[in-house]
């Protein structure tokens, strides 16, 4: 079975944290788990933007949760997210943009990270991404929509340290391919994350991947 999805959600003007990430998958009616904590750490006050030409993943699962963390002025806050996980992922043409606003004298400073070009993709294992917004052309193979999170056995399972509702809504698939990906996320974790051909640049002003 194949399912093709294209979609996106507008949330806010996005600033970005300096953590490499990759695109995840389109959310299909994800129900947020009440009182859940998606990341096993407090997220920063900045989300991050990422694009990818192509992502091929195996062992996919997605469930709803809440990331707790801080605003840039130190107040506690929370963000609803769709946690998307892959047992393995291969990403071609990855770009991540990081904008740090309101630096004294300098103003905004942008960091751009690029990897996975030149025919050598980024590779990750046990990859979890806490997604806030995503646009992509997606194909899922062997997809199950509406399973309980604890029974989504095709993927790596609920991340250790998460308190997502094990009886809440989830979806899973044997594999997924995403093209022309644009995403915003709050956190990412992985067992391994190999960034082939990594290039980094800093510049004044706001310069983002999209």
C-alpha positions in Angstrom: 0.0 0.0 0.0 1.2 3.5 -0.8 0.0 6.8 0.4 1.1 10.1 -1.0 0.7 13.3 1.1 1.5 16.9 0.5 0.7 19.5 3.2 2.0 22.1 5.6 0.9 24.2 8.6 1.8 27.8 9.3 2.7 28.3 12.9 5.0 31.4 13.5 8.1 33.2 12.4 10.8 30.7 13.1 14.2 31.2 14.8 16.5 28.1 14.9 18.8 26.3 17.3 22.3 25.0 16.3 21.5 21.3 16.2 21.7 19.3 13.0 18.3 17.8 12.0 16.5 16.2 9.1 13.1 16.2 7.6 10.5 13.9 9.0 7.1 13.1 7.5 3.7 14.6 7.0 1.3 14.3 9.9 -2.0 12.6 9.1 -4.5 13.6 11.8 -2.1 13.3 14.7 -3.8 13.5 18.1 -1.6 15.2 20.7 -0.9 13.1 23.9 -2.0 15.1 27.0 0.8 15.8 29.4 3.4 14.2 27.3 7.1 15.2 27.1 8.5 14.5 23.6 12.2 15.2 24.3 14.1 13.8 27.2 15.6 17.3 27.7 14.2 20.8 27.9 14.1 22.4 24.4 15.6 25.8 23.8 13.6 28.9 22.9 14.4 28.5 19.2 13.0 26.0 16.6 15.0 25.2 13.5 14.4 25.0 9.8 15.6 22.2 7.6 15.2 21.3 3.9 16.1 18.1 2.1 16.0 17.0 -1.5 15.1 13.4 -0.6 14.7 11.3 2.5 14.4 7.5 2.4 13.6 5.9 5.7 12.7 2.4 7.0 10.8 1.5 10.2 8.7 4.6 10.5 6.5 5.6 13.5 4.8 8.9 14.4 2.9 9.9 17.6 1.7 13.1 19.2 3.4 14.7 22.2 4.4 18.0 23.9 7.9 19.4 24.1 8.6 21.4 27.3 11.3 24.1 27.4 12.0 27.8 27.6 11.4 31.0 25.8 14.5 33.1 24.8 13.9 35.2 28.0 13.9 32.1 30.2 10.2 31.5 30.8 8.9 28.0 30.8 6.8 27.0 27.9 5.5 24.0 25.9 5.1 23.1 22.2 2.8 20.5 20.6 4.8 18.3 18.3 4.4 15.2 16.1 7.3 12.9 17.0 8.5 11.2 13.8 11.0 8.3 14.1 12.9 6.1 11.7 15.0 3.0 12.4 17.2 4.1 9.5 17.2 7.2 7.3 19.2 8.3 4.3 19.0 12.1 3.4 20.2 13.7 0.3 20.8 17.5 -0.1 20.2 18.5 3.5 20.3 22.2 4.6 19.7 23.6 8.1 19.5 27.2 8.9 20.0 28.8 12.3 19.1 32.4 13.0 20.1 34.0 16.3 18.3 37.3 16.7 19.1 40.5 18.5 22.8 40.1 19.2 24.2 43.3 20.6 26.0 45.4 17.9 25.6 42.6 15.3 21.9 42.2 15.1 20.8 38.8 13.6 23.4 36.2 12.8 22.6 33.2 10.6 24.3 29.8 10.5 23.8 27.5 7.5 24.7 23.8 7.7 24.8 21.7 4.5 25.5 18.0 4.1 24.6 15.0 2.1 25.5 16.4 -1.3 27.7 15.1 -4.0 26.1 11.6 -4.0 27.0 10.8 -0.4 23.8 11.1 1.7 23.5 11.9 5.4 22.8 8.6 7.3 21.1 8.1 10.7 19.9 5.3 12.9 17.2 5.4 15.5 16.3 8.9 14.5 13.6 11.0 16.3 12.4 14.4 15.2 9.9 16.6 17.1 8.2 18.2 14.2 6.1 21.4 14.3 5.6 22.1 10.6 6.3 20.1 7.4 5.8 20.2 3.7 6.8 17.4 1.4 5.7 14.9 -1.3 5.5 11.7 0.7 5.1 8.1 -0.2 4.5 5.6 2.6 4.7 1.8 2.1 2.8 -0.6 4.4 1.2 2.2 6.3 -1.1 1.7 9.4 -3.0 4.8 10.6 -4.6 5.0 14.0 -2.7 2.3 15.9 -2.0 2.8 19.6 1.5 4.3 20.1 2.7 1.3 22.2 1.7 -1.1 19.4 3.5 0.8 16.6 6.2 -1.9 16.3 7.4 -1.2 12.7 9.4 1.8 14.0 11.9 2.2 16.8 9.1 2.7 19.4 8.4 5.5 21.8 11.7 7.2 22.6 13.2 6.4 26.0 12.5 9.4 28.3 9.4 10.4 26.5 6.2 10.4 28.5 3.9 10.2 25.4 0.6 8.4 26.0 1.2 4.8 25.0 -2.5 4.4 24.2 -2.7 7.6 22.1 -3.0 7.9 18.3 0.0 6.8 16.2 0.8 5.8 12.7 3.5 3.5 11.3 4.9 2.3 8.0 7.4 -0.2 6.7 9.2 2.6 4.8 8.8 6.1 3.5 10.2 8.4 0.8 9.9 12.2 1.1 10.8 14.6 -1.6 11.3 18.4 -1.6 11.1 18.6 2.1 10.7 21.7 4.2 10.3 21.4 8.0 10.4 23.2 11.3 11.2 21.2 14.5 12.1 21.7 18.1 14.4 18.8 18.8 16.1 15.8 17.2 17.9 12.8 18.6 19.6 9.8 17.0 21.7 6.8 17.9 24.1 7.7 15.1 24.0 10.7 12.7 26.6 10.8 10.0 26.9 14.1 8.2 28.9 13.5 5.0 30.4 16.5 3.4 29.4 18.9 6.2 29.8 22.6 5.4 29.1 25.5 7.8 28.9 29.2 7.2 28.1 32.2 9.3 26.8 35.6 8.1 25.0 38.7 9.3 21.3 39.1 8.7 18.6 36.6 8.2 19.5 33.8 5.7 17.6 30.6 5.9 17.2 27.4 3.9 13.7 28.5 3.0 
